[in-house]
């Protein structure tokens, strides 16, 4: 499996886990943006954003374009 596909799969898995958590517990904005270290969403936003940016960069590299 390519690195791009692995990244997409990981992002989809993160989305599924987030949706399940949100449906079961609800999500407070504070927890999403600045969750405590022991909170399940701690660093979720940053990790997801980093992966999304990497994926965009990979797509641009494939096409020879840039942001």
SULVEN-V129955 format. One record per residue. N is the residue number from 1. RES is the residue in one letter. SS is DSSP state (a for helix, b for strand, c for the rest). PSI is psi in whole degrees, 0 to 359 (none if undefined). NEAR is the number of other C-alpha atoms within 12 Angstrom. Layout:
# SULVEN-V129955
N,RES,SS,PSI,NEAR
N,RES,SS,PSI,NEAR
This chain:
# SULVEN-V129955
1,X,c,140,8
2,X,c,160,10
3,X,a,320,14
4,X,a,314,21
5,X,a,321,15
6,X,a,320,15
7,X,a,315,25
8,X,a,315,23
9,X,a,319,19
10,X,a,320,19
11,X,a,319,25
12,X,a,320,17
13,X,a,319,15
14,X,a,319,24
15,X,a,315,20
16,X,a,316,14
17,X,a,320,18
18,X,a,314,23
19,X,a,316,16
20,X,a,315,15
21,X,a,315,19
22,X,a,319,18
23,X,a,325,11
24,X,a,321,10
25,X,a,345,15
26,X,c,162,15
27,X,c,123,21
28,X,c,142,14
29,X,a,320,13
30,X,a,317,14
31,X,a,324,22
32,X,a,317,24
33,X,a,323,18
34,X,a,49,19
35,X,c,147,19
36,X,c,159,14
37,X,c,327,13
38,X,c,0,10
39,X,c,141,18
40,X,c,336,21
41,X,c,5,30
42,X,c,123,21
43,X,c,6,20
44,X,a,309,24
45,X,a,313,23
46,X,a,317,16
47,X,a,317,20
48,X,a,316,25
49,X,a,319,17
50,X,a,317,16
51,X,a,319,25
52,X,a,317,22
53,X,a,320,19
54,X,a,319,20
55,X,a,318,24
56,X,a,316,20
57,X,a,320,18
58,X,a,319,22
59,X,a,318,20
60,X,a,319,14
61,X,a,320,14
62,X,a,320,12
63,X,a,352,11
64,X,c,24,10
65,X,c,181,11
66,X,c,163,11
67,X,c,none,11
